[in-house]
Amino acid sequence: MQVCILGAGIVGLAAAYELHQAGHQVTVVDKASHAGSGTSMGNGAQLSYSYVQPLADPAIWKQLPKLLFSSDSPLKFRLQADPQQWKWGLAFLGACNADRSAASTRTLLQLAAVSRQRFEAMQTQVGGDWDYSSTGKLVLYPSDAAVQSARHQLEVQSQLGSAPQRIVSADEAVALEPALAAYRSQFAGAVHTPSECAADCYQVCRQLEDWLRQKGVKFIMDTPIHSLRREGGKIVALQTAQGDIEAEHFMVALGVDSVALCKPLGVDLPVYPLKGYSITLDVAAAGHKAPTVSITDSARKVVFARIGERLRVAGMVELVGHDLRIPQDKIQSLCASTEAVFPGCSDFVQVQPWAGLRPATPTAVPIANCAGASNLWINTGHGALGFTLAFGTGAQLAYEIGQAA
């Protein structure tokens, strides 16, 4: 089959890999000059296969006033005259219940298990160098009550087949990651998942693009995408600034830009951008002051992932539309969090700032299905788990496209 993939981020590239492995002819189209230069570029770097708690959780109701109105809140909401924002927000609040959260967790864990298997298969075959590590992850909680809530989530995940995880005390967490010693008094306990991993998603994208090109996958880059032309019940062409591109199947993997492209086809995607920020620090000389275990500070809503001699620090959730500006105070906040949790790990002279728009559904479950036409496939809505789930949705859709042949 001839399959045209719209989008060269990690989600589109993972699908391209899976489709190529299944024997299809694949073309990837993107407005960027090279793969991975959008939301995949500076993400949190964690491959969080086992701890997939949706943002839409019953606990959000108690936290909501502080999250919305506190000046130092990691969540920012800028009300706009945007029906999509209102619709998404209401659906998100509607998903903040125990039943929906458990169902979403189940789906995410199943998808993550497939994704891990396929990512590791790809890694063996491609043999890339993207600072991959499997040193595990600690999720820090600020209070005993928060630890107890995490214990409940672990019980839910364990019943659903999650990899081994356990609650550890603050002292045990420091024993697992000595770089946390100075922060010991600021958290009550943590969840330890030994099997979690990290890698540089941007380097995965660049090296996977090179490998796919060598294997015959066609890349049409620097090409703005205009629309999809439908005749009858099928998409017959992708209309771009460089002319029409024809194929037998089309897959939309454009992150938040998928919404506008699909809307004229009658496909209303429940996806809204959750803006996040990151910095990348050189910690080659930091020694024991920089972590090797991935860390998520649940109170600060900040993640720390070691990628080689660098530390990726990412966080914050902003519902502010398609705004990619990087205010200096956001970068200063990430620097301050880093110094608070890992004092002395960096001099912050060279800080690589970044912002990205994570395409999120209200439930955190990505959209991977056929919609709008018999040969149109949607692959978006991965939220903060794009790197983690990309190969899972790619494998799922490659199988379904094969079945549709």
Backbone torsions as a table, in degrees:
resi	resn	phi	psi	omega
1	MET	NA	148.5	174.1
2	GLN	-96.6	118.1	-176.4
3	VAL	-122.2	127.8	177.1
4	CYS	-105.2	121.4	179.9
5	ILE	-104.3	127.6	178.2
6	LEU	-97.2	106.5	179.4
7	GLY	122.2	126.0	-178.4
8	ALA	-116.5	33.9	169.3
9	GLY	-84.3	-172.1	-176.8
10	ILE	-62.8	-32.9	-179.9
11	VAL	-67.5	-47.1	178.9
12	GLY	-67.2	-39.1	-179.2
13	LEU	-68.7	-38.8	176.7
14	ALA	-61.9	-41.2	177.2
15	ALA	-65.3	-40.0	177.9
16	ALA	-61.0	-42.1	178.3
17	TYR	-61.6	-47.6	-177.1
18	GLU	-66.0	-39.9	178.9
19	LEU	-67.7	-39.9	176.9
20	HIS	-62.5	-42.2	179.6
21	GLN	-62.6	-29.7	179.8
22	ALA	-84.0	-0.5	174.7
23	GLY	94.6	10.7	-179.0
24	HIS	-86.8	158.3	172.6
25	GLN	-88.8	125.7	-170.7
26	VAL	-123.1	135.9	171.5
27	THR	-123.2	131.7	178.6
28	VAL	-112.7	129.4	-178.0
29	VAL	-121.0	136.1	178.6
30	ASP	-155.5	150.9	178.6
31	LYS	-76.2	-18.8	-178.6
32	ALA	-77.5	164.3	-179.8
33	SER	-82.0	-22.6	177.4
34	HIS	-151.0	161.8	-173.9
35	ALA	-67.0	149.0	172.5
36	GLY	76.9	12.8	-173.9
37	SER	-89.4	3.1	177.6
38	GLY	-101.2	-125.2	-176.2
39	THR	-65.6	-21.2	179.7
40	SER	-74.8	-15.9	-166.4
41	MET	-68.7	-50.0	-173.7
42	GLY	-121.1	33.4	-176.4
43	ASN	-69.1	-178.1	-173.1
44	GLY	-67.8	-10.7	174.6
45	ALA	72.6	-5.6	179.1
46	GLN	-82.7	137.5	169.1
47	LEU	-100.9	94.4	-169.6
48	SER	-98.0	76.2	-173.6
49	TYR	-76.7	-25.7	-171.3
50	SER	-112.8	-18.3	179.4
51	TYR	-116.0	90.9	-168.9
52	VAL	-118.7	30.0	-176.0
53	GLN	-55.1	123.0	-180.0
54	PRO	-63.9	149.1	174.9
55	LEU	-62.5	-34.8	176.8
56	ALA	-76.5	95.6	-174.6
57	ASP	-134.0	148.9	179.6
58	PRO	-55.1	-30.9	-178.6
59	ALA	-64.5	-16.4	-176.4
60	ILE	-65.0	-27.8	-177.1
61	TRP	-62.7	-42.3	179.3
62	LYS	-71.3	-30.8	-176.9
63	GLN	-83.8	-17.6	-168.8
64	LEU	-55.9	-48.4	-179.4
65	PRO	-57.2	-44.3	-179.9
66	LYS	-67.4	-41.5	-178.4
67	LEU	-63.3	-37.7	-175.6
68	LEU	-82.4	-32.9	-167.8
69	PHE	-116.2	-11.0	178.8
70	SER	-73.7	138.8	-177.3
71	SER	-66.5	-27.5	179.7
72	ASP	-104.4	22.1	-178.9
73	SER	-67.8	139.6	175.7
74	PRO	-76.0	-5.5	177.6
75	LEU	-111.0	128.9	178.2
76	LYS	-124.9	133.3	-179.5
77	PHE	-126.7	117.3	177.0
78	ARG	-109.3	105.9	-177.0
79	LEU	-63.5	130.2	-177.4
80	GLN	-132.1	160.2	176.2
81	ALA	-80.2	62.2	-174.2
82	ASP	-129.2	104.7	-179.2
83	PRO	-55.7	-32.4	179.9
84	GLN	-64.1	-39.0	179.0
85	GLN	-65.3	-46.2	-179.8
86	TRP	-63.6	-45.2	-178.8
87	LYS	-62.6	-43.7	179.7
88	TRP	-65.0	-44.8	-179.0
89	GLY	-60.0	-42.6	179.1
90	LEU	-67.1	-39.7	178.1
91	ALA	-66.4	-36.8	177.4
92	PHE	-62.1	-48.6	179.0
93	LEU	-62.4	-35.3	177.6
94	GLY	-66.6	-24.1	179.6
95	ALA	-87.5	-5.0	-177.6
96	CYS	-83.0	61.9	175.3
97	ASN	-138.8	161.4	-171.3
98	ALA	-62.7	-42.1	-177.2
99	ASP	-65.0	-45.7	-178.6
100	ARG	-67.4	-40.0	179.4
101	SER	-63.3	-41.4	179.0
102	ALA	-66.0	-41.1	179.5
103	ALA	-65.2	-41.0	178.5
104	SER	-65.6	-41.4	178.7
105	THR	-60.0	-43.5	179.5
106	ARG	-59.0	-49.1	-179.2
107	THR	-62.2	-42.9	-178.2
108	LEU	-66.6	-40.0	178.6
109	LEU	-64.4	-41.7	179.1
110	GLN	-64.0	-44.2	179.8
111	LEU	-66.5	-39.3	-179.6
112	ALA	-65.2	-36.5	179.5
113	ALA	-63.6	-42.8	176.5
114	VAL	-65.0	-42.2	-177.1
115	SER	-63.3	-41.6	178.8
116	ARG	-61.1	-45.9	-179.8
117	GLN	-59.5	-44.6	-177.7
118	ARG	-72.9	-36.8	177.1
119	PHE	-62.9	-44.6	-179.2
120	GLU	-66.1	-35.0	175.7
121	ALA	-65.3	-43.0	177.4
122	MET	-62.8	-43.1	-178.1
123	GLN	-61.4	-40.0	177.8
124	THR	-64.7	-40.3	-176.5
125	GLN	-76.1	-43.9	-176.0
126	VAL	-79.4	-36.2	178.3
127	GLY	65.9	37.2	-177.0
128	GLY	-76.8	164.2	176.9
129	ASP	-115.0	95.1	-177.4
130	TRP	-129.8	35.3	175.4
131	ASP	54.4	44.9	178.7
132	TYR	-72.8	139.4	174.5
133	SER	-143.3	154.4	178.4
134	SER	-131.2	55.0	-174.8
135	THR	-92.1	4.8	177.7
136	GLY	86.0	179.6	-177.3
137	LYS	-143.1	144.7	171.9
138	LEU	-118.2	128.3	173.2
139	VAL	-105.9	115.3	-175.0
140	LEU	-88.3	140.3	178.5
141	TYR	-123.9	137.9	-169.9
142	PRO	-80.2	-16.7	-174.1
143	SER	-143.6	164.3	177.0
144	ASP	-62.2	-36.8	179.5
145	ALA	-63.8	-40.9	179.0
146	ALA	-66.5	-36.8	177.3
147	VAL	-64.0	-41.8	178.9
148	GLN	-64.1	-38.4	176.5
149	SER	-63.8	-40.2	177.6
150	ALA	-65.5	-35.6	178.2
151	ARG	-60.9	-40.2	177.9
152	HIS	-63.5	-43.3	178.8
153	GLN	-62.1	-38.9	178.4
154	LEU	-63.5	-39.1	178.1
155	GLU	-63.9	-41.0	177.5
156	VAL	-62.5	-47.9	-178.1
157	GLN	-65.7	-36.6	179.0
158	SER	-63.1	-41.9	178.5
159	GLN	-65.0	-24.9	-178.3
160	LEU	-94.4	5.5	174.5
161	GLY	93.7	23.3	179.0
162	SER	-66.1	157.9	173.3
163	ALA	-63.8	159.5	-178.6
164	PRO	-55.8	131.9	176.9
165	GLN	-142.8	157.2	177.4
166	ARG	-151.8	154.4	172.8
167	ILE	-80.3	132.5	176.5
168	VAL	-124.0	152.6	176.1
169	SER	-72.6	170.1	177.7
170	ALA	-62.3	-39.1	179.0
171	ASP	-64.9	-40.0	178.0
172	GLU	-65.6	-37.1	178.6
173	ALA	-63.3	-41.2	178.7
174	VAL	-66.4	-35.1	177.0
175	ALA	-65.2	-35.1	178.8
176	LEU	-75.0	-36.1	178.9
177	GLU	-135.3	91.6	-176.4
178	PRO	-58.3	-22.1	180.0
179	ALA	-65.9	-11.7	178.4
180	LEU	-85.0	-1.2	-171.3
181	ALA	-54.8	-43.6	-177.6
182	ALA	-70.7	-16.8	-177.5
183	TYR	-99.9	3.5	-172.1
184	ARG	-51.1	-40.5	-175.7
185	SER	-77.1	-7.1	-173.8
186	GLN	-96.7	-1.1	176.3
187	PHE	-142.4	150.2	-174.0
188	ALA	-92.3	-23.6	-178.1
189	GLY	179.9	-176.3	-176.0
190	ALA	-155.4	162.4	169.4
191	VAL	-101.2	127.7	179.1
192	HIS	-109.4	124.4	176.3
193	THR	-121.0	99.1	-174.3
194	PRO	-63.1	-24.4	-171.0
195	SER	-88.6	-3.0	-175.7
196	GLU	-73.4	157.8	-171.1
197	CYS	-131.7	173.9	175.4
198	ALA	-150.4	155.8	177.5
199	ALA	-166.8	165.4	177.5
200	ASP	-86.0	103.7	-175.5
201	CYS	-61.3	-37.5	-179.9
202	TYR	-62.2	-42.8	178.6
203	GLN	-68.7	-33.9	173.5
204	VAL	-58.8	-46.5	-179.3
205	CYS	-61.6	-48.2	-175.9
206	ARG	-64.9	-43.3	-176.8
207	GLN	-76.2	-32.2	175.8
208	LEU	-69.3	-37.5	174.7
209	GLU	-58.2	-47.8	-179.9
210	ASP	-59.5	-44.8	-178.5
211	TRP	-64.4	-43.5	-180.0
212	LEU	-65.2	-38.9	176.3
213	ARG	-59.2	-44.0	179.8
214	GLN	-62.9	-28.0	-178.6
215	LYS	-89.5	1.8	175.1
216	GLY	103.9	0.1	175.4
217	VAL	-71.7	133.3	-177.2
218	LYS	-92.0	132.8	177.1
219	PHE	-116.4	126.8	176.0
220	ILE	-115.9	96.2	-174.6
221	MET	-102.8	175.6	-177.3
222	ASP	54.5	36.6	-173.3
223	THR	-129.2	98.1	177.0
224	PRO	-58.4	137.0	-178.8
225	ILE	-96.5	129.0	-177.6
226	HIS	-98.4	-56.1	-174.7
227	SER	-165.7	170.1	173.5
228	LEU	-109.5	129.5	-179.7
229	ARG	-96.4	122.1	-178.8
230	ARG	-109.2	134.4	173.5
231	GLU	-127.5	121.5	-174.1
232	GLY	65.8	-129.6	179.9
233	GLY	-102.9	18.7	-177.3
234	LYS	-130.4	150.6	169.4
235	ILE	-83.3	127.1	-177.1
236	VAL	-106.0	-19.2	-179.0
237	ALA	-163.2	150.6	168.7
238	LEU	-97.9	123.8	-179.4
239	GLN	-95.2	121.1	-176.5
240	THR	-127.9	174.6	177.6
241	ALA	-65.8	-19.0	179.9
242	GLN	-101.5	8.3	-179.0
243	GLY	112.4	-178.9	-177.5
244	ASP	-80.4	144.9	174.8
245	ILE	-122.1	122.7	-178.2
246	GLU	-101.8	152.2	177.6
247	ALA	-164.7	171.3	177.2
248	GLU	-85.9	-30.2	177.2
249	HIS	-136.3	150.9	179.4
250	PHE	-129.6	135.4	178.6
251	MET	-122.5	127.1	180.0
252	VAL	-97.2	111.5	179.5
253	ALA	-131.3	55.1	-173.1
254	LEU	-104.1	18.2	-179.0
255	GLY	60.4	-134.1	-177.1
256	VAL	-67.3	-22.7	178.8
257	ASP	-72.7	-10.1	177.4
258	SER	-63.8	-30.5	-175.7
259	VAL	-61.7	-53.7	-177.0
260	ALA	-65.4	-36.5	-178.7
261	LEU	-67.7	-36.8	-175.4
262	CYS	-85.9	-20.1	-175.0
263	LYS	-59.1	-43.7	178.7
264	PRO	-62.6	-16.5	178.4
265	LEU	-90.9	4.2	-179.7
266	GLY	82.9	15.0	179.4
267	VAL	-103.5	110.9	-178.0
268	ASP	-99.2	98.1	-176.1
269	LEU	-83.5	127.6	178.3
270	PRO	-80.6	62.6	-175.6
271	VAL	-125.4	133.5	178.5
272	TYR	-137.1	145.5	-178.5
273	PRO	-73.9	126.4	170.2
274	LEU	-104.9	106.0	-175.7
275	LYS	-73.8	135.7	176.2
276	GLY	-135.9	164.4	-177.9
277	TYR	-126.2	157.4	171.7
278	SER	-148.8	159.6	168.8
279	ILE	-130.2	152.9	176.8
280	THR	-124.7	125.1	-173.5
281	LEU	-117.3	143.7	172.9
282	ASP	-82.2	117.3	-179.4
283	VAL	-120.5	24.1	-178.0
284	ALA	-57.8	-34.0	-177.3
285	ALA	-99.3	7.8	-173.5
286	ALA	-78.8	-21.7	-179.0
287	GLY	60.5	-133.1	-176.4
288	HIS	-74.3	-4.9	-179.3
289	LYS	-77.6	-18.8	178.5
290	ALA	-103.7	143.1	-176.1
291	PRO	-77.1	156.2	168.3
292	THR	-110.3	-27.4	173.3
293	VAL	-80.3	140.6	175.0
294	SER	-68.1	139.8	-176.9
295	ILE	-126.6	135.4	169.3
296	THR	-120.2	119.6	176.2
297	ASP	-95.0	103.8	-173.3
298	SER	-66.2	-29.1	-179.9
299	ALA	-71.3	-42.9	-178.7
300	ARG	-85.3	-12.4	-174.9
301	LYS	56.4	45.9	-179.3
302	VAL	-129.0	140.2	177.0
303	VAL	-116.2	148.1	178.9
304	PHE	-127.0	124.9	-178.9
305	ALA	-133.8	129.5	178.4
306	ARG	-84.0	124.3	175.1
307	ILE	-126.6	94.3	-176.5
308	GLY	66.2	-124.8	179.0
309	GLU	-94.1	16.6	179.6
310	ARG	-119.9	158.0	174.7
311	LEU	-120.5	119.6	175.3
312	ARG	-91.8	126.0	179.2
313	VAL	-120.5	119.0	-174.8
314	ALA	-136.5	151.5	178.3
315	GLY	176.3	-172.4	179.1
316	MET	75.3	149.5	176.7
317	VAL	-132.6	118.0	179.5
318	GLU	-125.0	129.0	173.7
319	LEU	-100.8	83.8	-172.9
320	VAL	-130.0	22.9	-179.7
321	GLY	78.3	-150.9	-174.9
322	HIS	-96.4	47.8	-176.9
323	ASP	-96.2	115.6	-178.3
324	LEU	-105.8	12.9	176.9
325	ARG	-65.3	153.8	-179.1
326	ILE	-119.8	91.1	177.7
327	PRO	-64.0	141.3	-176.5
328	GLN	-62.3	-31.8	-177.7
329	ASP	-66.5	-26.3	177.8
330	LYS	-70.1	-41.1	178.3
331	ILE	-67.6	-40.2	177.0
332	GLN	-61.8	-36.5	178.2
333	SER	-63.9	-42.6	178.4
334	LEU	-66.6	-38.3	176.4
335	CYS	-63.7	-42.7	-179.9
336	ALA	-64.3	-40.1	177.8
337	SER	-63.6	-40.5	179.4
338	THR	-64.0	-44.1	179.8
339	GLU	-67.3	-33.7	179.5
340	ALA	-69.4	-41.7	-176.1
341	VAL	-83.5	-39.5	-177.7
342	PHE	-129.6	70.3	-175.8
343	PRO	-59.6	134.4	176.8
344	GLY	82.6	4.8	-178.0
345	CYS	-76.9	-16.4	-178.7
346	SER	-152.9	152.0	172.5
347	ASP	-92.2	-3.9	175.7
348	PHE	58.4	24.1	176.4
349	VAL	-74.0	-44.0	178.0
350	GLN	-110.8	100.8	-179.9
351	VAL	-116.0	122.2	178.7
352	GLN	-94.9	99.9	-177.5
353	PRO	-82.6	151.9	-178.4
354	TRP	-156.5	151.4	172.0
355	ALA	-137.7	145.2	179.8
356	GLY	-144.9	159.0	-178.9
357	LEU	-108.9	103.3	-178.3
358	ARG	-78.6	122.2	-177.4
359	PRO	-79.7	104.3	-171.6
360	ALA	-112.1	141.5	167.0
361	THR	-93.4	160.8	179.9
362	PRO	-59.7	-31.3	-177.0
363	THR	-94.8	-7.4	-175.5
364	ALA	78.6	-2.6	177.8
365	VAL	-85.4	122.6	-178.5
366	PRO	-67.6	161.9	177.8
367	ILE	-97.6	119.6	179.0
368	ALA	-141.6	86.0	-176.7
369	ASN	-158.4	179.1	176.7
370	CYS	-95.6	131.7	-177.3
371	ALA	-157.1	144.3	173.6
372	GLY	85.4	-21.8	178.8
373	ALA	-169.1	158.9	-175.7
374	SER	-68.6	-15.8	-178.2
375	ASN	-125.3	24.3	178.2
376	LEU	-111.0	123.9	-174.9
377	TRP	-119.0	130.2	-178.3
378	ILE	-101.1	133.4	-178.3
379	ASN	-142.1	80.2	-176.5
380	THR	-156.0	-178.9	177.6
381	GLY	85.8	23.1	-176.5
382	HIS	-79.1	-10.4	177.7
383	GLY	57.6	-134.7	-179.3
384	ALA	-78.5	-2.0	-176.8
385	LEU	-108.8	25.2	-178.2
386	GLY	-59.2	-47.6	179.3
387	PHE	-63.3	-41.5	-177.7
388	THR	-66.9	-41.5	-169.2
389	LEU	-102.0	-4.8	-171.4
390	ALA	-57.5	-44.2	-177.3
391	PHE	-75.6	-21.4	174.6
392	GLY	-70.0	-48.7	178.4
393	THR	-70.0	-33.5	177.0
394	GLY	-61.3	-45.3	179.1
395	ALA	-65.6	-40.3	180.0
396	GLN	-61.7	-47.3	-177.4
397	LEU	-73.0	-33.3	176.2
398	ALA	-62.1	-39.4	177.7
399	TYR	-65.6	-44.5	-177.4
400	GLU	-67.6	-37.3	176.0
401	ILE	-64.2	-39.6	176.5
402	GLY	-62.2	-38.7	178.7
403	GLN	-68.1	-29.0	-177.5
404	ALA	-80.4	-8.5	-177.5
405	ALA	-64.6	NA	NA
